[in-house]
Amino acid sequence: LTDIVIPESITEISDFTLMGCKNLRSVSLHGGIKNVGKQAFDSCSALEKVHFHDNISSFDICIFWECTSLKEIVLPKAMYEIPEAMFARCSSLEEVTIQENVTMIGYNSFEGCYGLRKVTLTGKYPPAISPNTFSSNITFHVPEDAVEAYRTAPDWSIHANRIVGFWPPYVLPSPSIPSSNMNQLWTWLLRFTILFLWEL
């Protein structure tokens, strides 16, 4: 058993379901899953890649305990809490993206993640953490206009000098042009271009 795509017919992953599957390398979780039980992937030491559908919101404790081959995690957008010890002892984990709906990061969620160097938080409001949630080797990337809020938030202030800002990508709104006018627009642009080049 090395690669798993959870079937659409399964809506819940029970406690300890794949615990200790030493050869499991990747798993994909679809959006119909309502809950992932505790220690569901505990000690899957070869697990390198986990794909979460953005609709998954409910997770129990210690799900990826000691998954020592995990390197990068992008958490789902519907997730509102990172439970206790979710990624504890994932010693190869280097990068994590935490989405804006997360309001709390549980006790020891990243305990023993000695390789973790980059955590990106997309939300403008700092989630609640405890003093030992993160180690002192991590750089936190947060929205530029939320840097001060993170640096002064309870238990975040100890990481203040390692909190840096980023500008979220800006997507230009699509112009609302009736399809009936598109030909006229292109004709006008072509004429303007010809006249401009003629003047040169």
Phi, psi and chi 1 to 4 in degrees:
 res  aa     phi    psi   chi1   chi2   chi3   chi4
   1 LEU       -  109.3 -173.3   63.7      -      -
   2 THR  -121.6  -37.5   57.2      -      -      -
   3 ASP  -132.9  130.1  -56.7  -77.8      -      -
   4 ILE  -127.6  130.6  -64.4  178.7      -      -
   5 VAL  -112.8  112.8  176.5      -      -      -
   6 ILE   -64.0  125.8  -56.0  -62.8      -      -
   7 PRO   -62.1  150.8  -18.8   30.8      -      -
   8 GLU   -62.0  -24.7  -63.5  -73.5  -25.0      -
   9 SER   -71.5  -17.5   57.4      -      -      -
  10 ILE   -92.8  122.8  -66.2  177.5      -      -
  11 THR  -111.7   -3.2   58.2      -      -      -
  12 GLU  -149.6  137.4 -177.6  171.8   -2.1      -
  13 ILE  -104.8  115.2  -60.7  176.6      -      -
  14 SER   -72.9  166.1  -58.0      -      -      -
  15 ASP   -54.5  136.8  -61.1   -9.4      -      -
  16 PHE    64.6   15.6  -44.2  112.3      -      -
  17 THR   -51.9  -50.5  -62.2      -      -      -
  18 LEU  -118.7   23.3  -66.8  165.4      -      -
  19 MET   -57.1  129.7 -179.9  178.8  179.0      -
  20 GLY    77.6   15.1      -      -      -      -
  21 CYS   -77.0   91.4  -71.5      -      -      -
  22 LYS   -67.2  -21.1  -59.9  -64.8 -175.2 -177.5
  23 ASN   -99.7   -3.9  -64.3  -40.4      -      -
  24 LEU   -66.4  124.4 -177.1   62.9      -      -
  25 ARG  -107.8  -33.0  -65.1 -178.7  -55.5  176.7
  26 SER  -148.6  151.3   70.5      -      -      -
  27 VAL  -144.8  140.6   61.8      -      -      -
  28 SER  -122.3  125.0 -178.6      -      -      -
  29 LEU  -109.1  120.6  -53.9  176.5      -      -
  30 HIS   -80.9  169.4   63.6   79.5      -      -
  31 GLY   -73.3  -12.0      -      -      -      -
  32 GLY   -85.4   -2.3      -      -      -      -
  33 ILE   -75.4  122.7  -66.9  174.4      -      -
  34 LYS   -87.9  -27.1  -65.2  179.8  171.8   59.8
  35 ASN  -158.8  144.3 -177.9   63.9      -      -
  36 VAL  -113.5  119.9 -178.8      -      -      -
  37 GLY   -74.4  167.9      -      -      -      -
  38 LYS   -63.7  140.4   66.3 -178.5  177.7 -177.5
  39 GLN    54.0   30.3  -65.8  177.4  -97.3      -
  40 ALA   -60.0  -33.7      -      -      -      -
  41 PHE  -122.9   23.8  -59.2   96.6      -      -
  42 ASP   -54.0  131.0 -175.5  -25.2      -      -
  43 SER    62.2   28.6  -58.3      -      -      -
  44 CYS   -83.3   83.0  -67.3      -      -      -
  45 SER   -69.6  -17.6   55.3      -      -      -
  46 ALA   -96.6   -2.8      -      -      -      -
  47 LEU   -65.5  117.6 -174.8   61.0      -      -
  48 GLU  -108.5  -27.8  -61.8  175.7  -12.7      -
  49 LYS  -139.0  130.5 -172.8  174.3 -177.4 -179.6
  50 VAL  -128.2  126.1  179.0      -      -      -
  51 HIS  -110.3  118.9  175.3  -97.1      -      -
  52 PHE  -100.4  131.8  -59.9   99.6      -      -
  53 HIS   -70.2  143.9 -169.3  -75.2      -      -
  54 ASP   -65.4  -13.9  -84.5  -24.9      -      -
  55 ASN   -84.2  -11.5  -71.8  -16.3      -      -
  56 ILE   -74.3  130.6  -55.5  173.3      -      -
  57 SER  -125.3  -22.1   60.9      -      -      -
  58 SER  -112.1  123.3 -179.6      -      -      -
  59 PHE  -135.4  144.1  -62.9   85.0      -      -
  60 ASP   -95.5 -174.1 -147.3  -37.4      -      -
  61 ILE   -78.4  155.3   64.9  170.5      -      -
  62 CYS    57.2   29.6  -56.0      -      -      -
  63 ILE   -61.0  -44.1  -67.8  172.3      -      -
  64 PHE  -111.8   31.0  -63.3  100.9      -      -
  65 TRP   -52.7  125.7  176.6  -77.3      -      -
  66 GLU    57.7   38.5 -142.9  163.7   53.0      -
  67 CYS   -88.1   85.7  -69.5      -      -      -
  68 THR   -77.4   -0.9   52.7      -      -      -
  69 SER  -105.5   -7.6  -65.2      -      -      -
  70 LEU   -62.7  134.0  -86.1  179.4      -      -
  71 LYS  -118.5  -33.1  -68.7 -173.0  176.6 -179.6
  72 GLU  -143.8  139.5 -178.0  177.3   -4.5      -
  73 ILE  -134.6  131.8  -72.9  -69.4      -      -
  74 VAL  -115.9  111.4  177.8      -      -      -
  75 LEU   -77.5  153.9  -65.9  171.9      -      -
  76 PRO   -69.6  152.4   22.0  -30.6      -      -
  77 LYS   -68.9  -26.3  -67.9 -178.1  178.8  178.4
  78 ALA   -81.8   -8.7      -      -      -      -
  79 MET   -67.9  133.7 -169.3  175.8 -168.2      -
  80 TYR  -116.6  -12.0   55.1   88.2      -      -
  81 GLU  -149.9  134.6  177.6 -177.1  -12.9      -
  82 ILE   -94.8  113.3  -60.7  175.9      -      -
  83 PRO   -73.2  169.1   25.5  -32.5      -      -
  84 GLU   -54.3  130.2  178.8 -177.6  -23.3      -
  85 ALA    56.1   30.1      -      -      -      -
  86 MET   -57.9  -41.6 -175.7  171.8 -175.5      -
  87 PHE  -119.1   25.2  -63.0  101.5      -      -
  88 ALA   -59.3  136.1      -      -      -      -
  89 ARG    65.0   23.5  -58.1 -170.2 -176.5 -178.5
  90 CYS   -83.7   80.7  -67.4      -      -      -
  91 SER   -68.1  -18.5   54.3      -      -      -
  92 SER   -96.8   -3.9  -63.4      -      -      -
  93 LEU   -62.6  125.5 -169.9   60.9      -      -
  94 GLU  -112.1  -31.3  -61.4  174.4   -6.2      -
  95 GLU  -146.0  136.6 -174.7  171.8  -16.4      -
  96 VAL  -135.0  138.1  175.1      -      -      -
  97 THR  -114.5  122.4  -61.4      -      -      -
  98 ILE  -111.1  125.4  -61.2  171.5      -      -
  99 GLN   -81.7  167.2  -51.9  -69.3   -1.8      -
 100 GLU   -67.3  -19.9   61.8 -177.2  -18.5      -
 101 ASN   -82.4   -8.2  -71.5  -35.9      -      -
 102 VAL   -71.6  123.3  171.5      -      -      -
 103 THR  -109.6  -12.4   58.3      -      -      -
 104 MET  -149.3  137.4 -173.1  174.3   78.4      -
 105 ILE  -114.3  116.8  -58.5  174.9      -      -
 106 GLY   -69.2  167.6      -      -      -      -
 107 TYR   -58.4  129.6 -178.1   75.6      -      -
 108 ASN    59.3   26.3  -80.5  -13.5      -      -
 109 SER   -56.7  -34.2  -63.6      -      -      -
 110 PHE  -124.0   27.7  -61.6   96.2      -      -
 111 GLU   -62.9  133.0 -178.5  -91.1  -31.4      -
 112 GLY    77.8   10.1      -      -      -      -
 113 CYS   -87.6   74.2  -65.0      -      -      -
 114 TYR   -70.8  -19.7  -58.0  117.4      -      -
 115 GLY   -92.1   -4.1      -      -      -      -
 116 LEU   -68.3  120.5 -172.5   56.9      -      -
 117 ARG  -121.3  -22.7  -66.9  -67.8  179.4  -92.1
 118 LYS  -136.2  126.2  179.9 -179.7  179.6 -178.9
 119 VAL  -125.3  121.6  174.0      -      -      -
 120 THR  -104.8  125.9  -60.6      -      -      -
 121 LEU  -115.8  119.0  -60.0  107.1      -      -
 122 THR   -86.2  -11.4   64.6      -      -      -
 123 GLY   -83.3  152.0      -      -      -      -
 124 LYS   -84.2  -13.8  -66.7 -175.0  177.9 -179.0
 125 TYR  -111.9  122.8  -56.9  101.4      -      -
 126 PRO   -62.2  127.6  -18.0   30.3      -      -
 127 PRO   -69.7  154.5   21.6  -29.3      -      -
 128 ALA   -68.7  135.1      -      -      -      -
 129 ILE  -136.2  171.6   61.7  172.4      -      -
 130 SER  -109.6  164.7   61.2      -      -      -
 131 PRO   -58.2  -25.6  -24.5   34.6      -      -
 132 ASN  -105.0   16.2   64.7  -20.6      -      -
 133 THR   -63.7  -42.7  -62.3      -      -      -
 134 PHE  -123.8  153.9  -64.1  107.8      -      -
 135 SER   -81.8 -179.7   72.5      -      -      -
 136 SER   -92.9    9.4   59.8      -      -      -
 137 ASN  -104.1    7.0  -58.9  -42.6      -      -
 138 ILE  -100.1  140.7  -58.7  169.5      -      -
 139 THR  -101.8  130.5  -60.2      -      -      -
 140 PHE  -103.9  126.1  -60.3   91.1      -      -
 141 HIS  -106.6  117.2  -62.0 -106.0      -      -
 142 VAL  -129.4  162.0  -53.7      -      -      -
 143 PRO   -54.1  139.0  -27.5   36.3      -      -
 144 GLU   -52.9  -41.0 -178.7   67.1   33.2      -
 145 ASP   -81.3    6.0   53.9   -3.6      -      -
 146 ALA  -117.1    3.3      -      -      -      -
 147 VAL   -56.4  -48.4  168.7      -      -      -
 148 GLU   -64.7  -37.3 -168.2   59.4   25.9      -
 149 ALA   -62.5  -40.8      -      -      -      -
 150 TYR   -68.8  -44.5  -83.4   84.4      -      -
 151 ARG   -64.2  -23.8  -72.2  176.6  175.8  172.5
 152 THR  -107.6   -1.6   57.3      -      -      -
 153 ALA   -73.8  151.0      -      -      -      -
 154 PRO   -54.4  131.7  -26.1   34.9      -      -
 155 ASP    69.2   -8.0  -65.9  -41.9      -      -
 156 TRP   -89.1  -24.1  -78.0   98.8      -      -
 157 SER   -61.7  -26.0   57.1      -      -      -
 158 ILE   -69.8  -14.1   60.6  175.2      -      -
 159 HIS  -106.1   11.0  -54.7  -68.9      -      -
 160 ALA   -52.8  -41.4      -      -      -      -
 161 ASN   -76.8   -3.1   63.5  -22.5      -      -
 162 ARG  -117.2   17.3  -71.8  174.6  -75.8  104.7
 163 ILE  -103.5  118.2  -64.4  174.1      -      -
 164 VAL  -123.7  157.3  -61.0      -      -      -
 165 GLY   -99.8  153.8      -      -      -      -
 166 PHE  -137.4  153.2   70.2   88.4      -      -
 167 TRP   -95.3  118.6  -71.0  106.7      -      -
 168 PRO   -59.0  146.7  -21.3   32.7      -      -
 169 PRO   -60.7  134.7   21.1  -32.1      -      -
 170 TYR   -98.3  126.9  179.3   73.7      -      -
 171 VAL  -102.5  119.0  179.6      -      -      -
 172 LEU   -66.0  135.6  -70.6  171.7      -      -
 173 PRO   -66.3  143.3   22.6  -31.6      -      -
 174 SER   -70.5  132.1  -59.4      -      -      -
 175 PRO   -64.8  137.5   23.0  -31.8      -      -
 176 SER   -92.9   89.9 -179.9      -      -      -
 177 ILE  -116.8  121.3  -59.2  174.3      -      -
 178 PRO   -56.7  137.9  -21.1   31.4      -      -
 179 SER   -59.4  -29.0   57.3      -      -      -
 180 SER   -67.1  -20.3   59.1      -      -      -
 181 ASN   -97.4   -3.8  -66.5  -22.0      -      -
 182 MET   -63.2  -41.9  -73.8  -58.6  -65.2      -
 183 ASN   -63.1  -40.7  -72.7  -21.6      -      -
 184 GLN   -63.6  -38.5  -67.3  178.4   -5.8      -
 185 LEU   -64.2  -46.3  175.3   62.2      -      -
 186 TRP   -64.9  -38.2  -75.4  114.0      -      -
 187 THR   -61.8  -43.9  -59.1      -      -      -
 188 TRP   -63.8  -42.8 -176.8   85.9      -      -
 189 LEU   -64.0  -39.0  -72.0  171.7      -      -
 190 LEU   -64.9  -44.7  179.7   59.8      -      -
 191 ARG   -63.1  -42.1  -72.3  176.3  178.5  173.1
 192 PHE   -61.9  -42.9  177.1   82.1      -      -
 193 THR   -62.7  -43.2  -57.5      -      -      -
 194 ILE   -63.3  -43.7  -67.8  171.4      -      -
 195 LEU   -64.1  -39.6  -72.3  171.6      -      -
 196 PHE   -64.0  -45.2  177.5   76.8      -      -
 197 LEU   -67.4  -34.7  -67.7  173.8      -      -
 198 TRP   -63.1  -40.0 -178.7  -93.8      -      -
 199 GLU   -66.1  -28.4  -69.8  -64.0  -34.9      -
 200 LEU   -69.7      -  -67.1  176.5      -      -
